[in-house]
């Protein structure tokens, strides 16, 4: 689904309001971080998630293990992987 173009204005504090239809379509929430960049004279905003170093290290460990398992031809169901990862977060 493509959202029609909307015209917005930059405020005196360099703020821009993202139209509600776009916020809903992208499922953005209050507090979401956006990476802002200029490319070919256009402003591009990309939603980003921040991850702390401890959490990153944990996921990196899972990725390494997964690659080794794939190299050995082992397969694990995605649902099992998600359950294991969510239990480690707690």
LUMLUM-138523 format. One record per atom (N, C-alpha, C): x, y, z; residue in one letter. Coordinates in steps of 0.2 Angstrom, whole numbers, padded with zeros to 4 digits, always signed. Atoms other than C-alpha are relative to their C-alpha. Layout:
% residues N
XYZa/...
This chain:
% residues 90
+0004-0006+0000x/+0000+0000+0000x/+0004+0006+0000x/-0004-0006+0001x/+0007+0017-0005x/-0004+0005+0003x/+0003-0006-0003x/+0003+0032+0005x/+0001+0006-0004x/-0001-0006+0004x/+0000+0048-0004x/+0005+0005+0003x/-0004-0005-0002x/+0012+0062-0003x/-0003+0005+0004x/+0003-0006-0005x/+0009+0075+0011x/+0005+0005+0000x/-0004-0006-0001x/+0016+0092+0013x/+0001+0002+0007x/-0001-0002-0007x/+0024+0096+0030x/+0004+0006+0000x/-0004-0006+0000x/+0033+0111+0036x/+0005-0001+0006x/-0005+0000-0005x/+0049+0113+0046x/-0001+0006+0005x/+0001-0005-0005x/+0046+0122+0062x/+0006+0004+0002x/-0005-0004-0002x/+0057+0135+0070x/+0006-0004+0004x/-0005+0005-0003x/+0066+0121+0080x/+0002-0005-0004x/-0002+0005+0005x/+0069+0111+0064x/-0004-0006+0001x/+0004+0006+0000x/+0055+0099+0068x/-0005-0001-0005x/+0005+0002+0005x/+0044+0090+0056x/-0005-0005+0003x/+0005+0005-0003x/+0028+0081+0060x/-0001-0005-0006x/+0001+0005+0005x/+0026+0064+0051x/-0007-0001-0001x/+0008+0001+0001x/+0008+0062+0044x/-0002-0006+0003x/+0002+0006-0003x/-0002+0050+0054x/-0001-0006-0004x/+0001+0006+0005x/-0006+0039+0039x/+0007-0004-0001x/-0007+0003+0001x/+0013+0036+0037x/+0002-0004+0006x/-0001+0003-0007x/+0015+0033+0056x/-0003-0007+0001x/+0004+0006-0001x/+0001+0020+0056x/+0003-0005-0005x/-0002+0004+0005x/+0007+0012+0040x/+0007-0004+0001x/-0007+0002-0002x/+0025+0010+0046x/+0000-0003+0007x/+0001+0003-0007x/+0019+0005+0064x/+0005+0003+0004x/-0005-0004-0004x/+0030+0019+0071x/-0003+0001+0007x/+0002-0001-0007x/+0028+0022+0090x/+0004+0006+0003x/-0004-0006-0003x/+0032+0037+0101x/+0006-0003+0003x/-0006+0002-0002x/+0050+0036+0105x/+0004-0004-0005x/-0003+0003+0005x/+0055+0027+0089x/+0006+0004-0002x/-0006-0003+0003x/+0073+0032+0083x/-0001+0000-0007x/-0001+0000+0008x/+0075+0038+0065x/+0007+0002-0002x/-0006-0003+0003x/+0091+0039+0056x/-0002+0005-0006x/+0001-0006+0005x/+0091+0055+0045x/+0006+0001-0004x/-0006-0001+0004x/+0102+0056+0030x/-0003+0004-0006x/+0001-0004+0006x/+0103+0067+0014x/+0003-0004-0005x/-0002+0004+0005x/+0104+0058-0002x/-0003+0003-0007x/+0002-0003+0006x/+0103+0066-0019x/-0005+0006+0001x/+0004-0006-0002x/+0095+0082-0011x/-0007-0002+0003x/+0006+0003-0003x/+0082+0071-0003x/+0001-0001+0008x/+0000+0002-0007x/+0079+0069+0016x/-0003-0007+0001x/+0002+0007-0001x/+0078+0050+0020x/+0000-0001+0008x/+0000+0002-0007x/+0072+0044+0037x/-0001-0007+0000x/+0001+0007-0001x/+0074+0026+0042x/-0001-0002+0007x/+0001+0002-0007x/+0067+0018+0058x/+0006-0004+0002x/-0005+0004-0003x/+0081+0011+0069x/-0001-0002+0007x/+0001+0002-0006x/+0082+0001+0084x/+0007+0000+0004x/-0007+0000-0003x/+0096+0003+0097x/+0000-0006+0004x/-0001+0006-0004x/+0104-0012+0105x/+0006+0001+0004x/-0006-0001-0005x/+0116-0012+0120x/+0005-0005-0002x/-0006+0005+0001x/+0133-0021+0119x/-0002-0007+0002x/+0001+0006-0003x/+0128-0035+0130x/-0005-0004-0004x/+0005+0003+0004x/+0112-0039+0120x/+0003-0002-0007x/-0003+0002+0006x/+0122-0038+0104x/+0005-0006+0000x/-0004+0006-0001x/+0135-0050+0110x/-0003-0006+0000x/+0004+0006+0000x/+0122-0062+0114x/-0003-0003-0007x/+0003+0002+0007x/+0114-0062+0097x/+0006-0002-0005x/-0005+0001+0004x/+0131-0062+0089x/+0002-0008+0001x/-0001+0007-0002x/+0134-0079+0098x/-0005-0004-0003x/+0005+0004+0003x/+0118-0086+0092x/+0001+0000-0008x/-0001+0000+0007x/+0122-0081+0074x/+0006-0004-0002x/-0005+0004+0001x/+0139-0089+0075x/-0001-0008+0001x/+0002+0007-0001x/+0132-0105+0082x/-0005-0003-0006x/+0005+0002+0006x/+0118-0105+0068x/+0004-0001-0006x/-0004+0002+0006x/+0131-0104+0055x/+0004-0006+0000x/-0004+0006-0001x/+0141-0118+0062x/-0005-0006-0001x/+0005+0006+0000x/+0125-0129+0063x/-0002+0000-0008x/+0002+0000+0007x/+0120-0124+0045x/+0006-0004-0004x/-0006+0003+0003x/+0138-0129+0039x/+0000-0008+0001x/+0000+0007-0001x/+0135-0146+0047x/-0007-0003-0003x/+0006+0002+0002x/+0118-0147+0039x/-0006-0001+0005x/+0005+0001-0005x/+0108-0146+0055x/-0005+0006-0001x/+0006-0005+0001x/+0091-0137+0054x/-0004+0001+0007x/+0004-0001-0006x/+0081-0129+0069x/-0006+0004-0002x/+0006-0004+0002x/+0063-0123+0067x/+0001+0007+0003x/-0001-0007-0002x/+0062-0104+0068x/-0004+0001+0007x/+0003-0001-0006x/+0049-0105+0082x/+0004-0002+0006x/-0004+0003-0006x/+0061-0115+0093x/+0006+0005+0001x/-0005-0005-0001x/+0074-0102+0090x/-0002+0006+0003x/+0003-0006-0004x/+0063-0087+0095x/-0002-0002+0007x/+0002+0001-0007x/+0057-0096+0111x/+0007+0000+0004x/-0006+0000-0004x/+0075-0099+0116x/+0003+0007+0001x/-0002-0007+0000x/+0080-0081+0112x/-0004+0004+0005x/+0004-0004-0005x/+0066-0074+0122x/+0001-0002+0007x/-0001+0002-0007x/+0069-0085+0137x/+0007+0003+0003x/-0007-0002-0002x/+0088-0079+0137x/-0001+0007+0002x/+0001-0008-0002x/+0082-0060+0138x/-0002+0001+0007x/+0003-0001-0006x/+0073-0063+0154x/+0005-0001+0006x/
